[in-house]
Amino acid sequence: MGVCWRRAAGEVRLGGAALDQYGEAALARHLGWLPQEVVLFEGSVAENIARLATDPEPEAVVRAAVQAGAHEMVLGLPGGYGFQVAAVGAALSGGQRQRIALARALFGDPAVLVLDEPEAHLDGEGRAALARAIRGHRERGGAAVVIAHHPAVFAECDVVYRMEGGKLAAAASDPPGPVATAARASGPSRAAVRVVPVEAPPFGGTPDGSPGS
């Protein structure tokens, strides 16, 4: 996406408007971002999920954790959502950090999720929760762009692009046939970009954040 990587050509649009037409605050509300290297902030788990928002609704924090399949995991921490995260999440395992970061990406029901290697550090249970999270986001009318190496992530995506050396090497759509074939061809050592299109992102208002007519 244009927010994270400089595009070589063309234009990236969200809700019919180019990304550079959005103010940063407005764009942040519509995008959920899970980077490859997860960084958590010093503060509570709830504060991390809420993106350090001022006075977030507790229900919204819990809803994001449930959507990410992280609610039970969080409740198992000392203090639950009040558990204090050390700098860069050092007190948590890699899988725990990843699942909290996924909940953070889902917080506020963004129109688009951008997930970079979301299966990293996850065990089988975590990957299953990730698949359910992507599926649930789609069912709510959202879109997802997923960059992954693990074939297990591929099943939740409609379109697959296999990249080699920074160039498009193969594309497939309409699972399970062509997508499954492309997933097997990519293997764990290949990078794949998964795109889940929707007709229109489910949000109102204009790019600058003002209410729509």
Number of C-alpha atoms within 10 A of each C-alpha: 12 13 13 9 7 8 11 7 6 6 12 14 13 18 16 10 13 13 18 15 14 16 13 14 11 16 20 13 16 21 22 24 20 23 18 15 11 18 16 24 18 16 16 19 27 26 23 23 28 24 19 16 11 8 8 15 11 11 9 17 24 20 19 24 28 18 22 28 24 25 20 11 15 22 13 12 14 10 12 16 22 15 17 20 20 14 12 13 22 14 12 15 11 14 16 18 22 29 29 27 27 28 30 26 26 30 23 20 22 21 25 26 24 21 22 19 20 27 25 18 15 19 11 10 10 21 21 15 20 25 22 16 23 25 18 14 21 20 10 12 16 24 26 23 20 24 24 25 23 21 18 18 22 26 17 21 25 16 20 26 22 23 16 13 7 8 9 12 12 14 16 18 17 12 16 15 11 15 21 19 12 21 26 15 14 22 13 14 10 16 21 29 21 26 20 18 17 14 9 13 17 16 14 12 11 16 23 13 15 10 9 9 6
